[in-house]
Amino acid sequence: MRPATFLSALLLLTSALWASTPPTDAAALKAHLMETTKVIAVMGIDGSSTDFKDDGDPDTLQIVFLSKKSDGPSRVSPNGEVIFLYKASDTQQSELIGKAFDMRVARRLSGG
């Protein structure tokens, strides 16, 4: 095997291994999760926001747009899997998204 071909194969293998292994540093892990998490918008939920069940997939972030003030304020679910938005400003949306990912990072680093 030619050295250039071997080196190319080695680089591809190393890249594949790096891509499949999430980082352990909190900032790098947060960036990794932000790049790999699928975001799902949910509108027009039936029932109360307190009764909403997330999809159970840790690789998705559900953003539920609330239409009624009675569904409560904008917030992040306790597990960081769902963000509920009711007339939230751009700043508040950014803060809630950051909080959700901080919760996900903490869970991953604790082994959960």
VOTI-853905 format. One line per field, with one value per residue: x, y, z of N, C-alpha, C in turn. Coordinates in pm, whole numbers, plus 32768, in hexadecimal, padded with zeros to 4 digits. Example, Ala and Ser with C-alpha at 12.3 -4.5 7.8 and 13.67 -1.06 7.14 Angstrom:
<sites>
n_x <- 8527 / 8505
n_y <- 7DC7 / 7F1F
n_z <- 830C / 82C4
ca_x <- 84CE / 8557
ca_y <- 7E3E / 7F96
ca_z <- 830C / 82CA
c_x <- 8528 / 850A
c_y <- 7EB6 / 8003
c_z <- 830C / 8313
</sites>
This chain:
<sites>
n_x <- 8056 / 8037 / 80DB / 804B / 7F43 / 7F19 / 7F36 / 7E5C / 7D86 / 7DAA / 7D7C / 7C6E / 7BF8 / 7C3C / 7BB4 / 7AAC / 7A95 / 7ABA / 79DC / 790E / 792F / 78C7 / 793B / 79DC / 7A04 / 7952 / 7904 / 794A / 78AD / 77AF / 77A9 / 77BE / 76CE / 7617 / 7642 / 75F3 / 74F6 / 73A2 / 72A5 / 7156 / 702C / 6F00 / 6DB0 / 6C6D / 6C10 / 6B4F / 6A90 / 6B1F / 6C5C / 6CEA / 6CA9 / 6D2A / 6DE8 / 6F36 / 6FF2 / 709F / 7196 / 72E5 / 737F / 72F2 / 7261 / 7146 / 707D / 6F79 / 6E75 / 6DAD / 6C59 / 6BA8 / 6B92 / 6B56 / 6BDB / 6CC5 / 6E07 / 6F1F / 7015 / 7106 / 70F2 / 7116 / 71CF / 7259 / 7210 / 713D / 70CF / 6FF8 / 6F43 / 6EAE / 6E50 / 6F5D / 707E / 718F / 727E / 7236 / 71F0 / 72EB / 7375 / 72E5 / 7314 / 7429 / 742A / 73A6 / 7462 / 753A / 74D6 / 74C9 / 75D7 / 763A / 75B1 / 761D / 772D / 771E / 76EB / 75EE
n_y <- 7F8B / 80D9 / 81EA / 82E1 / 8290 / 81EC / 82A7 / 834E / 829C / 826A / 836A / 838D / 82C1 / 8316 / 840B / 83B0 / 8323 / 83F4 / 8494 / 83F2 / 83E4 / 8490 / 85C8 / 8600 / 86E6 / 87F5 / 88E2 / 889A / 87B7 / 8827 / 88BE / 87EB / 875F / 8824 / 8829 / 872B / 86ED / 86BC / 87A1 / 87CC / 8861 / 889F / 88DA / 894F / 88A0 / 879D / 87BA / 880B / 88B3 / 8848 / 8741 / 86E3 / 85F5 / 85A5 / 8531 / 846B / 8442 / 8476 / 84FC / 85C1 / 8708 / 8792 / 88A0 / 8943 / 8A04 / 8AD5 / 8B34 / 8BA1 / 8C70 / 8BF8 / 8B07 / 8B2A / 8BC4 / 8C0D / 8B11 / 8A11 / 88B2 / 87D5 / 870A / 8770 / 8735 / 87AB / 88E7 / 89DE / 8ADD / 8C14 / 8D27 / 8D85 / 8E54 / 8E8C / 8E8D / 8E09 / 8D10 / 8CBA / 8CA8 / 8BDA / 8B05 / 8AED / 8AA3 / 89AB / 8913 / 8923 / 888B / 8793 / 8763 / 8750 / 866A / 85A6 / 85B0 / 8553 / 8451 / 8403
n_z <- 8000 / 7FAE / 8052 / 8059 / 8029 / 8105 / 81D5 / 819B / 81C5 / 82D5 / 8341 / 82FC / 8397 / 8499 / 849F / 848E / 857F / 8637 / 8600 / 8656 / 8765 / 8874 / 88FD / 8A3F / 8ACE / 8B57 / 8AC3 / 89BC / 89A3 / 89B5 / 88C9 / 8812 / 8846 / 87FD / 86EE / 869C / 86FB / 86AD / 865F / 86AD / 865B / 8704 / 86E8 / 874E / 8826 / 88C1 / 89E0 / 8B23 / 8B55 / 8C25 / 8C1D / 8B40 / 8A95 / 8A5A / 8938 / 8985 / 8915 / 893A / 8884 / 880B / 8815 / 8881 / 8829 / 88A7 / 8845 / 88EF / 88F9 / 89A8 / 8AC5 / 8BB1 / 8BAA / 8C24 / 8C74 / 8B97 / 8B8B / 8BED / 8BE4 / 8D02 / 8CBE / 8BEB / 8AE8 / 8A66 / 89F7 / 8A56 / 89C3 / 89E8 / 8953 / 8956 / 8962 / 8879 / 8907 / 89F6 / 898A / 892D / 8A21 / 8A9F / 89F1 / 8A10 / 8B21 / 8B13 / 8A82 / 8B31 / 8C04 / 8B85 / 8B53 / 8C5A / 8CAC / 8BFC / 8C45 / 8D44 / 8D1E / 8CDF
ca_x <- 8000 / 8085 / 80D2 / 7FE1 / 7EC4 / 7F12 / 7F1F / 7DD2 / 7D2D / 7DBA / 7D38 / 7BDE / 7BD3 / 7C48 / 7B45 / 7A30 / 7A95 / 7AA8 / 7952 / 78B0 / 794A / 78AC / 79A3 / 79BF / 7A0B / 78C9 / 78EC / 7950 / 7839 / 773A / 77B0 / 77A0 / 763E / 75CE / 7650 / 75BA / 746D / 7337 / 7242 / 70CF / 6FC9 / 6E7B / 6D4C / 6BE4 / 6C06 / 6ACF / 6A9C / 6B76 / 6CEC / 6D1D / 6C8E / 6D74 / 6E4F / 6F9D / 6FFB / 70F6 / 7213 / 7345 / 73C1 / 729A / 7234 / 70C2 / 7057 / 6EE8 / 6E42 / 6D2F / 6BFE / 6B56 / 6BDC / 6B39 / 6C38 / 6D39 / 6E6F / 6F89 / 706A / 7144 / 70C5 / 717D / 7235 / 729C / 71EA / 70D2 / 70C8 / 6F71 / 6F4B / 6E34 / 6E71 / 6FE4 / 70D4 / 7204 / 72DE / 7206 / 71FD / 737A / 7396 / 72A7 / 735D / 74A7 / 740E / 7387 / 74DE / 758A / 749F / 74F0 / 7667 / 7648 / 7582 / 767F / 77A9 / 7707 / 76D7 / 755F
ca_y <- 8000 / 8153 / 8238 / 8346 / 824A / 81C0 / 831E / 8379 / 823D / 8281 / 83E8 / 8375 / 8271 / 836D / 846A / 8367 / 8307 / 8472 / 84C0 / 839D / 83EE / 8517 / 85FE / 85FB / 876F / 8829 / 893F / 884E / 875F / 887A / 88DB / 876D / 8745 / 8887 / 8804 / 86A8 / 86E0 / 86E0 / 87F9 / 87B1 / 88C4 / 8867 / 8945 / 8923 / 8826 / 8781 / 87B4 / 8869 / 889F / 87F4 / 86B5 / 86C3 / 858D / 85B1 / 84BB / 8406 / 8436 / 84D8 / 8540 / 8629 / 8773 / 87BC / 8928 / 8947 / 8A8C / 8ADC / 8B9A / 8BD7 / 8C9B / 8B99 / 8A97 / 8B4B / 8C18 / 8BCC / 8AC8 / 8993 / 8841 / 87AD / 86B3 / 87B7 / 86FD / 87FB / 8975 / 8A13 / 8B6C / 8C63 / 8DB2 / 8D9F / 8EA9 / 8E46 / 8E7E / 8DA0 / 8C91 / 8C96 / 8C80 / 8B58 / 8AA1 / 8AD9 / 8A59 / 8920 / 88CF / 8916 / 8818 / 871A / 874F / 871F / 85DE / 8551 / 85A9 / 8505 / 83C6 / 83E9
ca_z <- 8000 / 7FA6 / 80CE / 8051 / 8037 / 8191 / 8226 / 8183 / 820A / 8364 / 8360 / 82F5 / 840B / 850E / 8498 / 84AE / 860F / 867D / 85EB / 86A0 / 87F3 / 88A4 / 8953 / 8ACF / 8AFF / 8B57 / 8A54 / 893F / 89A1 / 8997 / 8839 / 87CD / 8854 / 87AD / 8661 / 867C / 872C / 8650 / 869D / 867B / 8684 / 8720 / 86F3 / 875E / 8878 / 88FF / 8A71 / 8B69 / 8B41 / 8C93 / 8BF8 / 8AC6 / 8AA3 / 89F2 / 88E2 / 89C2 / 88C9 / 896D / 8814 / 87D5 / 886D / 8854 / 884D / 88A5 / 883F / 8939 / 88C4 / 8A14 / 8B3B / 8C1D / 8BA3 / 8C76 / 8C39 / 8B49 / 8BEA / 8BC1 / 8C36 / 8D62 / 8C83 / 8B7F / 8A67 / 8A29 / 8A16 / 8A42 / 89A4 / 89DD / 8932 / 8989 / 8910 / 8842 / 8975 / 8A4F / 8942 / 892F / 8AA9 / 8AB9 / 89A2 / 8A57 / 8B9B / 8AEE / 8A5F / 8BAC / 8C4C / 8B3A / 8B6C / 8CE3 / 8CB0 / 8BB7 / 8C91 / 8DBF / 8CF8 / 8CCB
c_x <- 805A / 8074 / 8061 / 7F57 / 7EAF / 7EF1 / 7E8F / 7D70 / 7D33 / 7D72 / 7CA1 / 7BAC / 7BD6 / 7BD6 / 7AC2 / 7A27 / 7A7C / 7A18 / 78F0 / 78C3 / 7930 / 791C / 797B / 79CC / 7981 / 78AC / 78EB / 78D8 / 77BB / 7737 / 778B / 770A / 75EC / 75D5 / 7603 / 7529 / 740A / 72D0 / 71BB / 7071 / 6F42 / 6E1C / 6CC3 / 6BD5 / 6B79 / 6AE4 / 6AFE / 6C09 / 6D28 / 6D07 / 6CDD / 6DE2 / 6EB6 / 6FA8 / 7059 / 717B / 7276 / 738F / 7366 / 727D / 71AF / 70A8 / 6FC1 / 6EBB / 6DB8 / 6CDA / 6BAB / 6BAE / 6BC8 / 6B94 / 6CB9 / 6DA0 / 6ECD / 6FEA / 70A8 / 7111 / 7137 / 71ED / 727F / 7278 / 7183 / 70E0 / 7039 / 6F7E / 6EC1 / 6E5E / 6EFA / 7032 / 7149 / 726B / 72B5 / 7210 / 728D / 73A4 / 7360 / 72ED / 73E3 / 7495 / 73F3 / 7408 / 753B / 755A / 74C8 / 7583 / 767B / 761E / 75E7 / 76FE / 779A / 76EB / 7647 / 7532
c_y <- 807B / 81A5 / 82A1 / 8306 / 821E / 8237 / 8350 / 831E / 8252 / 8301 / 83D8 / 8327 / 82C6 / 83D1 / 8428 / 834A / 8386 / 84A1 / 8470 / 83A6 / 847C / 8548 / 85F8 / 8684 / 87AE / 8884 / 88F6 / 87F1 / 87AE / 889B / 885F / 8750 / 87A7 / 8866 / 8786 / 8696 / 870C / 8735 / 87E1 / 881B / 8880 / 88DC / 8906 / 88A4 / 8819 / 8778 / 881C / 884D / 8848 / 8760 / 8688 / 865E / 859F / 852D / 844F / 83F3 / 849F / 8525 / 85A6 / 8690 / 87A2 / 884A / 8932 / 89D9 / 8A8D / 8B4D / 8BDD / 8BFD / 8C39 / 8B1E / 8AB2 / 8B9C / 8BC7 / 8B8D / 8A4F / 8926 / 8817 / 8755 / 86F5 / 8786 / 8752 / 888C / 89A1 / 8AAA / 8BA9 / 8CF5 / 8DDA / 8DF8 / 8E56 / 8E2C / 8E0D / 8D17 / 8C61 / 8C64 / 8BF5 / 8AE8 / 8A84 / 8A87 / 89C5 / 88D4 / 88C3 / 889E / 8795 / 86FA / 8715 / 868D / 8580 / 8541 / 8559 / 8472 / 83A2 / 83EF
c_z <- 8000 / 8026 / 80CB / 8063 / 80C7 / 81EB / 8215 / 81CB / 82A0 / 838F / 835E / 836F / 8489 / 8512 / 84BD / 8543 / 865F / 8673 / 863E / 8737 / 8823 / 8900 / 89E6 / 8B11 / 8AF1 / 8AE1 / 89CE / 8933 / 897F / 8901 / 87E8 / 87D1 / 8802 / 8718 / 863D / 86A7 / 86C0 / 869C / 8659 / 86B3 / 8695 / 8734 / 8709 / 87AF / 88B0 / 8995 / 8AA6 / 8B4D / 8BAF / 8C77 / 8B7D / 8AE5 / 8A34 / 89A6 / 8918 / 897A / 88FB / 8900 / 87D0 / 8841 / 8834 / 8885 / 8839 / 88AC / 8880 / 8904 / 8931 / 8A8B / 8BAF / 8C1B / 8BEF / 8C2C / 8BE0 / 8BAC / 8BA7 / 8C1D / 8C94 / 8D28 / 8C0E / 8AF4 / 8A1D / 8A57 / 89F5 / 8A2D / 899B / 89CC / 896A / 8929 / 88DA / 88B0 / 89D1 / 8A0C / 8945 / 89B9 / 8AC8 / 8A6B / 89E4 / 8AD5 / 8B7D / 8ACD / 8AD7 / 8BFE / 8C08 / 8B52 / 8BF8 / 8CEF / 8C70 / 8C08 / 8D12 / 8DA0 / 8CDD / 8C3D
</sites>
